[in-house]
Amino acid sequence: MQTSSQLDALRARIHELKDLGGIIGLLNWDQETYLPDKAGPARAAQLSTLQGLYHQRLVAPEVGEWLELAEREAAAADDRSMLRVFRHERDRAVKVPERLVRALAEAQSDGLAGWREARAARRFAPFQPALERLLALRREQADAIGHGGERYDALLDHYEPGMTTARLLPVLERLRASLVPLVERLDGTLDGADPFAGQTFDPEVQWRFTVELLGLLGFDLQAGRQDRSIHPFTGGTHPTDVRLTTRIDAANPCPALFGTLHECGHGLYEQGFLPEHHRTPLAAAPSMGLHESQSRLWENLIGRSLPFWRFLYPRLQAAFPAALGRVPLESFHRAINRVRRSPIRVEADEVTYNLHIVLRTTLELRLLRGDLAVADLPEAWNAAMVATLGIRPRDDVEGVLQDIHWAWGELGYFPTYSLGNLYAASLLHAAERALPALWSDVERGQLGTLREWLRREVHQQGFRTSAEDRVRTITGQGLTDADFLEYLRAKYRALTGRVLTTSS
Amino acid sequence: MQTSSQLDALRARIHELKDLGGIIGLLNWDQETYLPDKAGPARAAQLSTLQGLYHQRLVAPEVGEWLELAEREAAAADDRSMLRVFRHERDRAVKVPERLVRALAEAQSDGLAGWREARAARRFAPFQPALERLLALRREQADAIGHGGERYDALLDHYEPGMTTARLLPVLERLRASLVPLVERLDGTLDGADPFAGQTFDPEVQWRFTVELLGLLGFDLQAGRQDRSIHPFTGGTHPTDVRLTTRIDAANPCPALFGTLHECGHGLYEQGFLPEHHRTPLAAAPSMGLHESQSRLWENLIGRSLPFWRFLYPRLQAAFPAALGRVPLESFHRAINRVRRSPIRVEADEVTYNLHIVLRTTLELRLLRGDLAVADLPEAWNAAMVATLGIRPRDDVEGVLQDIHWAWGELGYFPTYSLGNLYAASLLHAAERALPALWSDVERGQLGTLREWLRREVHQQGFRTSAEDRVRTITGQGLTDADFLEYLRAKYRALTGRVLTTSS
């Protein structure tokens, strides 16, 4: 009876924490969508208060006692998985004082404000003090959590549990070495008249098209919604309340189309957790890399494929007859796959994209190691852009200020995008083997074939195992760049008619 | 030093509680505006969790110790007021077990769901079990808080601190006795062609008009926002984040116009608290009656006045030239002030409105006293409508199911609307004496004259004193129906050309 009641107490606390996490999700979503301009400081205080309370309720001593008991008693596989995930989170949290949690929450709000001010001024300086503060707090947090001499490991583990700097860097270096010559070969080969140049695309029509796109992919709009924001993201409070945002550019439909496809990939994952896992840590992706695999898969591997647009392009033409009525499918398909050295990550093609990630990972690692001062970051960024992509940003907005991540103090997040690209290609490869009708179904707009396979193989598994273990179970191998590089070579061979080899 | 650190601890807890209250406000606002359909149960759990935590943090023993110490030490007038308000809230909360707080939060969610189901079915029965549960919990709550034999007192005190049933009932009875013969005299006297009949009013144009109206009244849209909802309300998280909703009917502009004016009155109050009171219980109205005085003042005493529409009507005509271009100001003004026995409270004119309140107050008092079973409520409602207003609702949606309040288990709220009407008339009377240019300024669209007076006399005072003490300071007398009845008589004398006396 004692055991049972203490297990019940632990479960109740776990539900409570999941509820609080969902509420923090609502505060963040609201901050990026509907919060009035002057309410920034009030929202910062609310977030700091709630994150502090979350921390208190997580690290409370009684929770440790319940947990130890539960670990001895739990028999069901899902219970054991849940306790493992919960212990991982709690063990990290116990080492971090609540003071630091609240200081980080406040520094994040200041970081966001400083970053916005810097972007408005188009120069890095106004952001520098806030980033210095965030960096100092992240170092303190990393030291509190503990590491084997590499602070980055402690932060990375939050986004990609089990990943280490020592394992990550060679993966990124191999990618870089393979991609640089590929960019060299492809840059300019798909150039031609830009089908979007000089056209306008009614924002309301774009909006309706993206909502139809969500329906086509199977996103449940009764268990989620889409809104607009400057920086598209996926948030929400619960698997029945998943919130996507998109960004609409009247001069170009691509930000809305591919933004919606990307966030929808995240959203399908969040909606796909098993109901019996709701309100527990199992209703979560085991890593951000696996989460990004879902967004990148729908955005790129499906969303920039020819079969997908064979189905969808006539509808896009019908939505924008003046702009696209006389643009052939093949021209459109080439335009959305053009390889080009460009300064902005979120607008980068699939080949150059990972080079943007290598650059950011290298820089944030140097910041954290103390090899680079925050004051020197803008110039280091520009030098790395020249070295990696051969271009120099016109100003800091086009350079070091382009992403929101560092404004939130998110160090260790960026590499998960590349891991997501690699996982996405491996998963697609496995799906093609498992689903012979995959591409013919895509061509008929039957996306449920792939979605339900992903639901079964990935989404419904939640956090039962690590990301890499899950991928290994599905594909037969762990993290690899082979599928991704093969996917790129095949795709661009078809698009350019050239045989492409790389150094990898 | 000890004292100071304990005062600091108390102040930190008070800030935390105010933050949590603001977050609960966001959860509620979101539930009525943007929450996806399927997320109802998840939101119910989130609200229950957060309300439970709020309660825990409020009643924690250390807070009682800090409070006693602070009460002995505090010298500044605002500190003493703050501690008095905080003690009042805490003393009530300490008596209510957290189990009951959580049960009430869940019963409210069930109540809302049952009420919605019943409305869809257009009959009361599906709502009955949830209302019975809510009533049982409210009785338990009233008994826990304590009362002198009248449970309603314990609930009333939450909305109108200091008010008692014994004081309230004679006020309402006098109102009823005055208004019934007035309705008799006025019903039908302002009839004529309905200027809105058969017209359509573009919802987008209505929306833009209401946003301009907010600007005209001085609502700060950088410290608040307006959205749409089925049941207009004012919520938000902080005085810099005040959220109004309005409802748009394409066949009639009145719901949007007067809904926005009403909620804007609430919103100006919320935005008007002093910055030094933010994050404390002083940044609040001392009663819902005083809050309603602000919404009813702008909606009716200003918003249905001839001077106001002398300024605004040409703009409304310009917004809807086809529908209103040939309708004279006087016809419009008569139409928005027509006295008519009608079944729906929120659509009622200023004369019949309070009769709807008397009816609801009488019924909820009987429910709470045990003199009326929930099962018999619909028939009791209909009988009371016949007795009071001479009309019988066509069905329960037009009758007992029309308001959301009982679905939330809000018993004791309704009378604050009538108190608000009485306070509004007394405040306007005082404003007319203090501001000789008031009406000529209104006629020129200069609403700042009245708004800034209200800001100074009401809004910025926050919760420093009770509602009635504040009104007495401003007007020279406490709660009275004299100003309200005189206002109605003068208004309808002007509109109908008849001298009106009532039995009061």
Interface residues (C-beta under 8 A of the other chain):
Chain A: H15 E16 D19 L20 G22 I23 L26 L27 D30 Y34 L35 P36 D37 K38 A39 P41 A42 R43 A45 Q46 T49 L50 G52 L53 R57 D220 L221 Q222 A223 G224 R225 D227 T237 H238 T240 D241 V242 H278 R279
Chain B: H15 E16 D19 L20 G22 I23 L26 L27 D30 Y34 L35 P36 D37 K38 A39 P41 A42 R43 A45 Q46 T49 L50 L53 R57 D220 L221 Q222 A223 G224 R225 D227 T237 H238 T240 D241 V242 H278 R279
